[in-house]
Structures are given as structure tokens and as C-alpha cells.
């Protein structure tokens, strides 16, 4: 049982660091895009610095934290066994969410490369919205882990949709206040 608790502790440490890295990474994307709008030499200096920061956060925080999270989680699944997994459909949903979060993580690397090349697909406001994606994963995964099989998936999904709407409305309000402040 001590291996299980050690794996659980590592899992918690890993996912806290992973989410922190993902939140910070996309925030740097916002600053990177905004730096691209500045005149030279500021533009060149800032975009180079933000690209360096993006790679460091991705390689030094996000990647190791993701690996720790997955490894420790799989160790706990192995200890619990296949029967336990089959009896706990919430864990299958959680694993699906983790696959989605991993895809988001890998996609972030692609964004870093695109930004390094000067190919911005998103503006700063769109990156601010993208920065909320890990929040949706976090809320969903935590609710699943806490409520487990007692979670009403229909209510949880409706709540998540409501939360997404609130995030979007909040982001729009922030955008309007920033534009008003700039004018």
C-alpha cells in the first residue's frame, strides 16, 4: 500500500506542476503575440526572449510534469487492477480527458514552433481564451476524481457548459475593458 500512496503523491505533484506549466505557457503566448506588435528593436528582443521562455516552460516544467503524472497514475491503475478499472467508469472518462489534455500539451509545442517562425494563428485575445482550456480539463478531472461513480454526468456536462459560457463572457468583458482603457 505504501507504493500506492507514494504514486498518488507523485501523481498530485505531477498534475499540479503540469497544469501550472500549461497555464503559464499560454500566458507567454499572449505576451509573445503582443510583443510582435511593438516597433524594433523591442519586437526582436521581446519575441526572442518569449520564445526562449516558451521552450523552457515546455521542456523543463510541462514535459517532466506530464510524464510524472502519467507514470504515477498508471502505477496506481496497475496496483488497483483491471477489475477495479472495469468497475469504475469515471476513471475511463478521466483517462479520456487526460488523453485530450496530452493532445493539448503536444499542440502547444506546435504553437511554440509556429511562433518561433513568426506564424501567428491566433491573436492575443484568442490565446487568452485558449489559456482557459486547461481550466476546463482541470475542473472536469477534479470533479471526476472527487465524486467518482456518484457524479451525474448529465449535470456535470451542463455545469461544464455553463462554466465555459462564464469564462467566455468574462474574457469578452476583460477584452472590452482593456480596449476602453487603451482608448
Buried (B, 14 or more C-beta within 10 A) or exposed (E): EEEEEEBBEBBBBBBEBBBBBBBBBBBBBBBBBBBBEEEEEEEEEBBEBBBEBBBEBBEEBBBBBBEBBBBBBEBBBEEBEEEEBEEBBBBEBBBEBBEBBBEBBEEBBEBBEEBBEEEBEBEBBBBBBBBBBBBBBBBBBEBBBEEEEEBEEEEBEEBBEEBBEEBEEEBEEEBEEEEEEEE
